[in-house]
Amino acid sequence: MVTTEIVRDALDHKVEVFPPDVNFSDWDNTLEHSPSGTLGLRLGFRQITGFRAEWAKAVQGMRTSKFPDFDTFAGRSRLSKPALMILAEADAMRSLGVDRREGLWSVRRLPDDVSLPLFEARKAPDLAPEQNAPLPVMPRSEHVLADYQMLRLSLKGDPMEFLRDVFKGERALTCAQIGLAKDGSRAKCAGVILVRQMPGTAGVVFITLRDETGICNVVVWPSVFEEYRREVMGSRVLLVEGKIQRSPEGVVHLVSERLYDRSQELDRLSEDCFKHRMHDDQIPPPPDSREMHRHPRNVRVLPKSRDFH
């Protein structure tokens, strides 16, 4: 399974990474030529939460030529509505000309009887006439949130970039700025917790934070850990106040003095979800939008950190 860190490393080394897509992905990750002619990494269907290998096999088996649009893809693949819904939620239909929200809406309009051929089903007399209306644009922050829910990563952005103004207002530095800070200076830094480690028996905890600019190494001495155990162990997004410690070799640590659980800030990524609903009562909101954007504590918005036991 590809992680955010692997993707970031690939991009740092000028390797393009492409999202899962019904016209290009296999079950496993594959190499693919980019428009510039260089090799890039295409994420496979296995990256999508809940998508099954047999569904991927069905898509690959019917992909004798490129699927030109959603109707053709749904008709030829014969995937169930749940399978199509997962692909739409994963935003894996871009090559069909539909994004995540349009894909969800298209799946919802399909007949429930999945055994009935698609185009025959659409001619059934009991189906209501289709209504074509433009859907509201889905903000990029919501796309990133949904990507993390479905793919465990996002190629569209990092959750912390959408929270930058919040933490900048509190004078928190980015991870990159921490790396340039002076030894002994006081600083704040906020980020997603990647790793918690407690090597040996000394009781010192080392935390790796990540934001849109890089990583920050945090040291938590035993006395601080005892005071802030809940924040250290329970946070997904952590704000750290402390002092910069720079070694002669240039390794920089933020030695913590106070720690704050700021996981609730992730709500901001989807707080506009329902502000973009259409007001016309005859045009319902996109399907399952509330399911896609449940409270971050109740879904996997961010991948779990790698922790000591």
BAMAR-231598 format. One record per residue (C-alpha): residue in one letter; x, y, z. Coordinates in steps of 0.05 Angstrom, whole numbers, padded with zeros to 5 digits, always signed. Example, Ala and Ser with C-alpha at 12.3 -4.5 7.8 and 13.67 -1.06 7.14 Angstrom:
residues 2
A+00246-00090+00156S+00273-00021+00143
end
This chain:
residues 309
M+00000+00000+00000V+00027+00068-00020T+00031+00120+00035T+00033+00196+00036E+00107+00193+00053I+00123+00148-00007V+00084+00194-00053R+00120+00256-00025D+00187+00222-00035A+00169+00203-00106L+00148+00274-00122D+00211+00302-00090H+00250+00258-00138K+00210+00284-00198V+00170+00220-00205E+00098+00234-00226V+00043+00198-00188F-00025+00186-00219P-00090+00171-00181P-00131+00108-00188D-00173+00111-00251V-00222+00063-00284N-00188+00071-00352F-00116+00062-00329S-00109+00027-00262D-00096-00047-00250W-00106-00080-00182D-00033-00067-00164N+00006-00003-00173T+00039+00001-00241L+00089+00043-00281E+00058+00088-00333H+00087+00137-00383S+00069+00209-00368P+00050+00258-00423S+00122+00282-00421G+00146+00211-00437T+00176+00196-00369L+00155+00138-00325G+00107+00152-00269L+00070+00112-00216R-00004+00096-00227L-00039+00078-00163G-00078+00013-00167F-00149-00005-00146R-00120-00038-00084Q-00108+00033-00057I-00183+00045-00054T-00215+00029+00013G-00268-00026+00005F-00255-00041-00069R-00248-00115-00084A-00198-00152-00127E-00253-00187-00166W-00284-00119-00184A-00216-00095-00209K-00210-00159-00250A-00279-00146-00281V-00259-00075-00300Q-00193-00097-00330G-00228-00154-00368M-00277-00108-00402R-00226-00053-00416T-00212-00075-00488S-00214-00002-00506K-00219+00062-00466F-00286+00074-00432P-00309+00140-00463D-00362+00160-00412F-00397+00138-00349D-00456+00102-00383T-00409+00060-00425F-00366+00042-00365A-00426+00023-00322G-00456-00018-00378R-00394-00056-00399S-00364-00068-00331R-00431-00093-00301L-00405-00072-00232S-00456-00069-00176K-00479-00002-00150P-00438-00009-00086A-00375-00021-00128L-00391+00039-00172M-00405+00082-00111I-00336+00065-00082L-00302+00084-00148A-00340+00149-00149E-00323+00165-00077A-00250+00151-00094D-00254+00201-00151A-00231+00146-00199M-00275+00167-00257R-00240+00230-00280S-00223+00200-00348L-00297+00190-00359G-00308+00265-00353V-00339+00263-00284D-00309+00283-00218R-00326+00255-00149R-00391+00292-00140E-00415+00281-00211G-00396+00208-00207L-00436+00198-00143W-00496+00231-00175S-00490+00188-00237V-00487+00124-00196R-00548+00145-00156R-00588+00152-00220L-00575+00080-00240P-00632+00029-00229D-00628-00013-00166D-00635-00077-00206V-00562-00087-00223S-00576-00152-00260L-00615-00114-00313P-00572-00088-00371L-00559-00014-00361F-00589+00014-00424E-00650-00031-00422A-00661-00011-00349R-00658+00063-00367K-00714+00051-00417A-00759+00019-00364P-00826+00056-00362D-00828+00063-00286L-00764+00105-00284A-00772+00179-00274P-00745+00225-00328E-00672+00245-00317Q-00657+00316-00297N-00593+00347-00320A-00570+00405-00278P-00501+00431-00259L-00476+00408-00192P-00441+00456-00145V-00365+00454-00148M-00335+00412-00093P-00281+00452-00056R-00211+00425-00060S-00207+00417+00016E-00267+00369+00013H-00234+00331-00043V-00171+00323-00001L-00213+00300+00058A-00250+00249+00016D-00184+00226-00015Y-00156+00210+00054Q-00220+00173+00072M-00217+00130+00009L-00144+00127-00011R-00106+00142+00054L-00071+00198+00016S-00086+00255-00032L-00051+00279-00094K-00093+00343-00091G-00062+00373-00029D-00045+00363+00045P-00097+00373+00100M-00050+00420+00137E-00047+00470+00080F-00120+00486+00091L-00107+00497+00165R-00046+00540+00154D-00081+00607+00165V-00109+00581+00231F-00041+00562+00258K-00005+00621+00226G-00053+00665+00266E-00025+00631+00328R+00046+00644+00305A+00059+00570+00293L+00116+00555+00244T+00114+00505+00188C+00158+00443+00193A+00204+00474+00141Q+00211+00537+00183I+00227+00496+00245G+00285+00466+00206L+00313+00536+00195A+00301+00564+00265K+00358+00584+00311D+00384+00538+00365G+00353+00556+00432S+00296+00597+00402R+00225+00586+00424A+00175+00561+00372K+00108+00530+00359C+00093+00478+00306A+00030+00440+00286G+00023+00379+00243V-00005+00310+00233I+00027+00257+00277L+00064+00206+00234V+00104+00168+00286R+00108+00162+00362Q+00169+00126+00389M+00195+00110+00458P+00262+00075+00448G+00291+00038+00507T+00267+00049+00578A+00285+00122+00587G+00213+00144+00579V+00230+00196+00526V+00179+00200+00469F+00199+00221+00399I+00143+00247+00354T+00147+00260+00279L+00099+00314+00255R+00082+00325+00182D+00052+00385+00146E+00050+00409+00074T+00123+00431+00078G+00157+00370+00109I+00168+00339+00177C+00187+00363+00246N+00221+00320+00300V+00192+00331+00370V+00222+00309+00435V+00177+00297+00495W+00215+00288+00561P+00184+00240+00613S+00158+00295+00658V+00123+00329+00599F+00096+00263+00575E+00064+00248+00642E+00029+00316+00641Y+00007+00312+00568R-00001+00237+00559R-00071+00244+00531E-00049+00295+00479V+00012+00254+00459M-00025+00188+00452G-00093+00212+00427S-00081+00268+00378R-00082+00264+00303V-00063+00337+00295L-00017+00363+00349L+00006+00434+00366V+00073+00435+00402E+00104+00493+00440G+00177+00487+00460K+00250+00504+00445I+00292+00491+00384Q+00351+00444+00395R+00401+00440+00337S+00457+00389+00340P+00527+00402+00311E+00508+00355+00254G+00449+00400+00237V+00393+00355+00263V+00337+00398+00290H+00288+00378+00345L+00232+00417+00377V+00237+00401+00451S+00165+00404+00476E+00141+00441+00537R+00066+00444+00522L+00024+00402+00475Y-00047+00412+00450D-00093+00364+00414R-00119+00402+00354S-00152+00344+00317Q-00218+00381+00317E-00189+00429+00267L-00198+00375+00214D-00272+00392+00216R-00254+00456+00178L-00238+00415+00117S-00311+00397+00108E-00347+00453+00144D-00370+00482+00078C-00397+00416+00054F-00470+00435+00062K-00461+00508+00045H-00452+00487-00027R-00519+00449-00031M-00566+00471-00085H-00627+00508-00059D-00675+00482-00113D-00718+00430-00077Q-00726+00392-00142I-00651+00379-00147P-00628+00338-00087P-00557+00344-00060P-00505+00295-00085P-00514+00225-00057D-00482+00203+00007S-00448+00270+00019R-00462+00263+00093E-00432+00193+00092M-00370+00218+00057H-00359+00275+00105R-00374+00247+00173H-00337+00276+00233P-00263+00261+00225R-00260+00224+00291N-00311+00173+00266V-00275+00156+00200R-00204+00147+00176V-00191+00219+00153L-00117+00210+00164P-00078+00145+00164K-00060+00119+00233S+00007+00138+00261R+00061+00086+00273D+00067+00080+00348F+00105+00044+00402H+00068-00007+00444
end
